């Protein structure tokens, strides 16, 4: 029996209690990170100043305490693990990735301090920074994993907390490093450092909570992935909340309901008319609707049809490889390039002026690659067993595609179409180049009422379709550039709010449609 095993078996209940306590301390840095994120986020957003208080305690003091508590708990867990007080299974080393990360922090910190604060030249600060980075990285590589993960993160947190505690970093602190052209203010740097430091210590604590080793690295990876997903979602929610906060009340102002079926929403149902004192965006909404409809009519049949051919009929080879490259290239092409193509090729052939039709075609070109890509992937995901079962019953290939393959792939196809619509509905550059005329229109384009028969080709003309129009993205752009937002900021925010509603509604429709088709397939 090994000496370590004998020592563990001979532990008294008090040691076991200490072990449980120290193991529980690994949760504290994660909790303090969440608190630092909230408090620091409020400071960065300008909702709280560093001189304000939280529960009677200064915000700066709260951030300092969180850093010290987080770093202290992490150091206690690492040292306790190293000396056997906490039962863990660390590897021999934390690895090159961790060493490189903390080494880079040391290199950057020493380099900036020696070059910008003390004014040393490159011949001095570069060797010092490189020595610091290599020393820290080497120490982590050769140290056991529990120390290599917890000690650098804990010391990082304590050092940052000490800089704030001893007034090295204060809200009035400002730094303009030579050659950077920017000024770093303490009101921004302190909460930002608190959040970043809390994030690092929380990652290290996630490793420690699972006892290091493979399980600890997995917990750390899960924390990083989860934090990244939560941050993306938080940014989206904050963006939506900010637009709603600034534009909702302006957009809904003046709504009339009743008696009977009477309903009037001035901002959405009126045009823009200075004489009548109307600031509505109805023409832009209708213009956006027709642009999306035209793009759908062009792109969906072509995209889905091409996906069916490439997946069900064409053999894998050079031809399909070229199509894949071309499709991916089109999807990654900037929207302004599509707009310039439409201006150079379509506009001269469609009356030599901006028009709804040119916008429909350009947006259709933008939508086409996404419809093709998502439709192909959706069709490929249909199990071959479905096709084989249909063929065994004597059903032709085309009938199998119509009755089996397409219905099974419909959730994916519809999802791709709706995502594409959400993108093109918010595009500004193509609309600005090939469609827009007057951003503040008083009337909407009457597409359905403008068809006329003629005795010469093409025998059907539509003046509204060949005329310029507004759209919600261009309406917002026009409101900013023409000074409307400066005179009436609520108008711009309300326009952005309605545009956001339109785009999000497409996503809601897509999700609902996908759920419907999935339930229909499972029924």
C-alpha positions, 0 to 999 in steps of 0.5 A: 500500500502506497504512502499516499494511500496510507496518509489518506486513510489515516486522515482525521474527520477534521482534515476531511472537513477541511477537504470538503470546505476547500473543494467548495471554495472552487465554486466561489470564483464562478459566483464572483465572476457572475457578480463582477460581470453584472457590476462591471457591466453596469459601469461599462454601460454607464448605468452606474459610476465607479463612485456610486454604491451597491447596497451601501458599498462603493462600486470600486470597493465591490470590484476590488473585494470580488477580485481578492475573494476570487483570487484567494479562494483559487490559490487556496484550492490550488495549494490544498490540492498540491499538498493533498488536503483536497482530493484531486487527480491533476496531470503532470502539467497544465499544458502548452496552451495554458502556459502560452496564454499566461505567458502572453499576459506576462509578456504584454503586461511587462512590455506595456509597463516598461515601454509606455510607463517608464519610456524604455526603448525596444532594446530594453523593453522587448528582452524584459517582456520576453524574459517575463513571458518565457519565465511564466510559461516555463514555470507553468509547463513544469509545474503540476496541473493544479498549481499551473492552472490555479496559481497564475489565475489567482495571482492575476486576480490578486494583482489586479485587485491590489492595483485598484486597492492601492490607487494605482488604477483609479476612476480618474486615471488616464493613459495615452500610450505613445504610438497608439493614438488612444486614451485608456480611462480608469472608468472603463479599464477598471470594470473591464479588467474586473470582468476579464480577470473574473472570467479567467479565475472562473475558468480555472475554478471550473477545472478545479471543481472537477478535480483537474485532469481530463474531467477538469479540462472538460469542465473548463471547456464547457465553461468557455463554450457556455460563457461564449454562448451566453455572451452572444445571447446577452449582446442580442438581448441588450441590442433588442432592449436598447432599440425597444427602449428608445423607439417603442413609445415613439412608434406606438404614439397616436394609436387609435382603436375602435369603435368597431373594427377601426384601428389606426397606427399612424407611424406604421400606416401613414406616409411621410408628409411635412405639410400634414405633419405625418412621420410615417413609414408605411411606404417603406414597409410596403417597399420592403414587402415587395422586395422580399416577395420578388426575391423569393419568387426568383430565388426559391424555385431556382435554388430548390430546383438546383438543389434537387438536381445536384443532390438527386441527379448529378453525380459527384465530380468536377461539375458539382465541385465547381458549383459548390465553390461558386455557391459559397463564393456568392454567399460570402460576397459583400452585399455592396458588390451585388448592388454595384452589379445591379447598378452596372448591369440591371439599371441601364436595361430597366429604364436607366433609373432605380427601380423595385424590379432591379432591387428584387433581382439583386436581392434574389441573387443574394438569397439564391446561394443560401437557399441552394446551400441549405436545401442541398444539406436538407435533402442530403440529410434525408435517410437513403432508407426512405428512397429505397423503400419508395423504390421497392414499391415501384415508385418512380424517382421523380415521384419519390422526390415529390412525395418522400424526399422534399416533404422530409427535407422541408423543415430544413429548406424552409429554415434556410429560406427564412434565414435568408429573408431575414438577411436581405430584408435588412440589407441597405447597400443594394437597396441604396444603389439600385432601388431607392429614390426618396426616403421620405415618401408620402405614398406606397408603390401600388404594384398590383394596381399598376399593371397595364396591357400594351400592343407592343412587347412585352405587352404588360407594363408596370410603372410602379415596378419600374420606379424607385421605392423606399424600404425600411433599411434605406428609410433609416439611412435616409432619416440619419443622412437627411438630418431627421434623426438629429431634429427628431431622434425618436423617429430614427429609433422607431424606424429601427424598432419596426425594422427589428420587428420585421426581421425578427418576425421572419425568424419567428415564422421560420421557427414556427414553420419548421416545428409544424413540418417536423410535427407533421412528419412525426405524425 
